[in-house]
Structure formats: structure tokens, C-alpha cells
């Protein structure tokens, strides 16, 4: 089943939804329309209980080359208020993607530059081809990777960010793997098999527990290991153990039968 927007398509295969950016003629560079369509698609998928995993992908040779040149040109002559409006829309879209209540995978091939790097980093995990190339290239245009920075920093940490936000060097897939920007690098012909293998593993987990795990990471990352964190983690596991999902999963394990969320 495929749902089409002006700049993207949602392809559903059972519980897996692949969100295809569909502007291959401009290497899936984003503009106002793609940002709006991504926001709408993320909201639709988040509220769809039949969807368990979301894959973000780009049609054609490249994942996303970043900002559309025509959009950048308009931004350069627009007022600060107009630029602020555009930036807020982009920020909201990345926030929706990052906070989906189900696992997200970036399927990256070719270029993932500027905002394309941000899209990959906003997903929970990323699988890339060996020839994929990343960059936070904004300073070479006299701007900064501001809106994507929370997600890139989360992936690579401040030390790497200090280098690449300022140098704008291109980052190979191999280096991106070492930095934590991607989780796995594969030959091009194995990309879809690699994504499918990761999806298979994700489908074994309980959906509400996966959402709770994402919430847990967001709640405690970069906080000191103090009494408040100890208490919060204890409260979270205590609540989770009493959910119907946890009771069903533990019971299934003890009784050696499939968990209730498995097909």
C-alpha cells in the first residue's frame, strides 16, 4: 500500500512503513514542501497503530543533499522573520521524526549532506552504504547547522561536532560508523537486506516497551548519576512491570510461548 504526497511516498509492507523522499532530480534536497510533507507523514505514521517500524529513505542515487538551492537563495534575501518561520518549521519536522513513538531507521545511500545528515541523525538508528558521504557543510555557505545540531550532537558528541561543524569536511561512511553517526555500513547491494535484518530484530520487541525505552534515554541522557536519576529509573521500571504488555511478555517467556505482540 502506497500513500503519495507531493514530495514523498509512504510505502507500507505489513507493520513496516518506508517513508520515501521523492525528489531524485534534486537529490532529495528539501524545501518548504518536503518539510511540510515530512511533518504530515510523521504525524500520520505516529498515530497509526498498525505501523511498528518507520524507515526513512530517499529515491534515486542519494539520500538527501541537504537544502534545495532555490530555497537557500530565497532564504538569503528574506527577512529575519521569514527565515525564523522557515527554521521553526524545519525544527518541528525534525522533532516529530526524532520523537516518533516507534523505532525509526535511516536508510542512507550516496549523499547525506547538511540537513540530510540531520535527518539521518534524527532517526533512532542509521544503516548506510559503504559509499555514503555525510557533512555538516553549513559554514561553507556562511551559515551554521543550528536546527540539526541537537540530533547530530546526540549522535557524535561535542568533540567531533567541534571539528566537523567548523571544518565542514565530508565524512565517509566508515568514519561516520566510528563516530556513531551510523550503526552499520554495508555494500550497496546489501543495504535493503541490512535494513530488513534490523527490522526483524525490532519486531521481536514489545511496542510500548520500545517507546518507553526511547523516553527513558531522553529523560536521563547527560544527567549526573545522582539520587534523582536512581529514583527515576526505579520508578520507570516499576511502572513498566505492571503494564499488560509486560505481564503478557513475562508470562509468555515463562510458559515458553510466543509473546502476545508477535505475529
N, C-alpha and C positions, 0 to 999 in steps of 0.2 A: 504494500500500500504506500503510495507516494502523495504527499501534500506539497503543493507548489506555492511559493511566494514570488515576488518579483525578482529577487536576487538569490534565492536559495530554495532547496527542496528538503523535505523530511521524508526519508525512506524508512518504513517500519518493516522489520522482519521479526515477527513474534514480539518478544519483550525488549528487543533492541531497536533503538531509533538512531539512524545516522542522519546528522544534520549537515547537508552538503552545501557549502558556499558555492554558488553557481555563477561566477563571473570569470570564467577561464580566459577570456580575451584580454583581461587586465590583471591576470594572475591573482584573482580573487582579492584585489585591493578593495578596501572598504570605503564607503561614502555614507551619506546620510541614510540612503535607502537600505543598504546592507545592515547598518547598525540598527535601524528600526525593525527590520525583518528578523535579525538575530534576537532582539529583545522579545518580539512577539512569539517567536518559535520557542525560545527558552521558557517563557511563561506557559505556553501550551503544553510542552513536554513535562514541565514540573507538576502540572495538575492532572496529568494522565496516569491513572493508577496501573494501566496495562504496561507502561514503559518501565523497565528495570534499569537499563543502562543507556546512556547517551554517548554517541561517538560524534565528534566534530571533525569534519573533513572538508577538503577543497577539491572541486572538479579540475581536471586538467593536470598540467605538469607541476603546479606549485600550490602549496597550502594557502599562503596569503603573503603577498609582497608588501603589506602594510597599507598606508593611506593612499587613496586614489590621488593621482597628480592633479586632476581638476579640482578635487576637494581641497587639497593643500593650497592651490593657487587662490581659490576663493577665500580660504581662511587668512591668507597673508594680507588681503586687502579689506577684510571685515573688521568691524569694531571689536573691542574687547568684550562687550556684552554678547555679541553674536558668537564669538569664539567660546565664551563661557557656556553658552547654551549648547553648542556642539560637544564641548568637552564633558558636560554633565550627562548628555545622552550616551556618550561612549562609556563613561564611568558606570552608569546604571546598567548598561548591557553587560559589561564585564562582571559586575556584581551579581547579576542574575545568573550568568553562566557559572561563576565560581560557587554560588550558593544553591545550585540545584539540589534537590533532596534525594538524588540518586547518583551513582558513580558516573563520572564523565571521563572520556578518553579523547585526547587529541591524536588524530591520525595525520602525521606530518610527512610530506614529501616535498622536495625542491626547496623553494624559498619560504622562510617564515621570518620576515623582517619587520622591525618596528612593532606596530600593533599586531602583526602576525605572531611575533614572539610572545606578546602579551596574551593573545588568545590561547596559545599552547600552554602558557604558564597558569592561566586561569582555570584550566581543566585540572581534575584531580590527578591525572597521570597522562603521559605522552609516550607514544611509540613513533619512532622516526626511521626513515630510510637512511642508509649509510651516506648518501649524497645530500642529505638535507643541510640547509645553512640557516643559521639564526643570526640576529643582530639587533641591538638597541641602537639604531643608527641615527637617532633624532638630532644629536648635537651637530652632525654634519650638515643639517639644514638650519642650524641656529635655534633649534627648539630643544625640549627635554622630554624624556619618556615618563612624564608625570603620572598620567592616568593608569598606565600599565605597571607602574613601579611597585605597588603592593604585592602583585602576583609574581612578578619576576624576582623581587627580593625574597618572597616566601620560598621560591624555588632554589635560588642560587646563593642567598645570603649577602650581607653588605660588602664583604671583601671583594668578591667577584663583581658585584654591582659597581663598586667604586672604579674598577678598571673599565668595564665594558660600557657603562653609562657615559664615560668621558672619552674613551678611545673610539667607540662605535665600530670596533673591529668585528669582522664576520667570525662567527663561531661555528666550527664544524660539528657534525653530529657526534663524533667521538668525544670532542671536548664538552659538548653540551651534556653528554652522558656522565662524564666525570664531575661536572659541576652540579648535577642534579636537576638540570632543566628538562631532560627527558629520562624516562625509565628504562627504555630499551631501544637499541639500534639494530636494524635488520637490513638485509639486501632488499632492493626494491620489490623483487618478485615474491618476497615473503612477508610484505607489510600487512596484507589483509589476513594472512594466516596468523601472524603475531597478534593482531588486534582481536581476532576470533578466539585465540587461546586465552587472552586476558579476560575477555568477556565471559568465557566458560568458567573461569575461576570465580569471577564476581557473582555469577548466577548461583553459586553454591551458598553465598551468604544470605542472611536474613535481611530483607529490605529496610525495615525500621531500625535494626541494629546498625546497618551501614550508615543510615542518616545520623544516628546517634553518635557513631564514631567520627563522622565529619564534624559534627557540632562539638564533640569533645576536643578535637585538635584545635579548632578555632578558639575554644574557651581557655585552653591552658598554654598554648604556644607562647614562648618568650616570657612567661611569668616565672618568678622565682619559686623554687621548690620549698614553699613555706607551709604553715599550718592551714592557711586558706585553700591552697591547692590540694593538700592531702584530704581535707574535708570535702571539697567539691568532687574529687574523683570518687571518694567513698559514696557520696550521695548519688552520683550518676550511676554507678554500678548497682547500687541497692534498688534504685528506681527501675533500672532495666531488667533486673532479675525477676521483677514482679509483673512484667508485661505478658500478655497472652502469647506473644511471639517467642519470648524466652522460655516460658513454660512448655510450649509446644516443641521447641528445639531441643531442650534438655531431655524432655520425655522421649522424643524420637531417638536421641543418641543412646539413652539408657536401654531402650527397648529394641535397639538395632533395627529401626525402620526409617524410611526417608523423612526428612524434615517437612513440615506442612507447606513450606513455601516452594519446595522443589516440584517441577512438573511431573 
